[in-house]
Amino acid sequence: MVAGGAANGGRAGGAGPGGGRPLIITEDPVLLDDLLRLCAAAGAEPHVHHAVPEPATDGAGAPGWDSAPLVLIGDDAARRVRGAPRRDGVLLVGRDLDDPSVWQRAVEIGAQEVLRLPDAESTLVDRIADVAEGAGRPALAVGVIGGSGGAGASTLACALALRAAKGGERTILIDADPLGGGMDVLLGGESAEGLRWPDFAASRGRVGAGALEESLPELHALRVLSWDRGERVVVPPAAMRSVVAAARRRGGVVVVDLPRRVDEAVAEVLAQLDLVLLVVPGELRSVAAAGRVAAAVRMAARDVRVVVRGRCPEGLDAEAVAGLLGAPLAGEVPVEVGLPGRVAEGEPPGARGTLARFCDGFWRRALGSAQGVPA
């Protein structure tokens, strides 16, 4: 089952009523330095008070106790906020919380969690980043992989992303194949300004979702993360995981063009996908090759489905191909005779024709169901 149809139109929620800015209450200068550093790492600019602020927001839009999306209370300030109205999103934070009475203080102020620094730094950065970015419905993430060489997986991935973007979905197309020709090239944007995979090779931990989206080239109303034309750079699995996770947090749709070789980095990507489409040309040798690819993909992917491309030989149809591969059939894509010529002239795959109609139908099913993509 594919999680998360995009009943919200695919858009992530925006910042909360407090403008996405957390509220810090502390007079401990060392703790405040730590919290400001973690807010900066999460891309958030907090408001700082020594006690519970007035309920009404001021003229500059500073959040009050009720309106801040997240409240971080220093252990030194716990007693000063006793009596404040109970609310969600209150965390008690300190540097030395071995004192068993800290739990009593947490209960008195209605804190949902007690976090000790530096042990809980990564947890706190995640919590702050969620409110800064606006934690909403994650993107529907679909991978496309060729069952054999020349199956047309990159073309289908590009067309899916293009049609999702044309349908109004916030869309990121990720090229996960360092040996491919480049999705930006396929979209006619090899010289477009923006970051490529080598720029993210050193990424660790949480990557800002908004910063990622804004840094990527924008082509045909979608964002594209591709490879550059320099020497090959190895992107570690941790960087792959962080970047794909950031793309998903932005909401909408993420389409990933996958290489046929499943290594550790690709496995990190597969684990984050809702669905993998295995593109199989309708001929026997391709079906045999696709069986090996399917076996490798299933080791990390939750849901693998078959797309049969082209006409099958007599005695074999698309349902039979899917049956031989032990996966549900997602659909059939006819071969478009004129497509390579149109792409060579600068028209992106999926701009029109049978491929566009297949993609539109796929997204209608995938995004129109709150229960995921129907089998």
Salt bridges, closest charged atoms under 4 A:
GLU27 OE2 - HIS50 ND1 3.48
GLU27 OE1 - ARG80 NH1 3.58
ASP28 OD2 - ARG95 NH2 2.81
ASP34 OD1 - ARG37 NH2 3.37
GLU45 OE2 - ARG21 NH2 3.49
ASP75 OD1 - ARG105 NE 2.93
ASP76 OD2 - ARG80 NH2 3.53
ASP98 OD1 - ARG116 NH1 2.35
ASP99 OD2 - ARG105 NH1 3.70
GLU108 OE1 - ARG82 NH1 3.31
GLU113 OE2 - ARG127 NH1 2.12
ASP119 OD2 - ARG116 NH2 3.65
GLU121 OE2 - ARG37 NH2 2.70
ASP126 OD1 - ARG206 NH1 3.33
ASP130 OD1 - ARG206 NH2 2.95
GLU133 OE1 - ARG206 NH2 3.25
GLU133 OE1 - ARG249 NE 3.35
ASP184 OD2 - ARG196 NH2 3.12
ASP184 OD2 - ARG229 NH2 2.60
GLU213 OE2 - ARG170 NE 3.13
GLU213 OE1 - ARG250 NE 2.81
GLU218 OE1 - ARG223 NH2 3.58
ASP263 OD2 - ARG261 NH2 3.33
GLU268 OE2 - ARG241 NH1 2.78
ASP274 OD2 - ARG248 NH2 3.07
ASP274 OD1 - ARG302 NH2 3.75
ASP303 OD2 - ARG305 NH2 2.88
GLU336 OE1 - ARG342 NH2 2.82
GLU347 OE2 - ARG342 NE 2.71
GLU347 OE1 - ARG352 NE 3.04
ASP360 OD1 - ARG163 NE 2.95
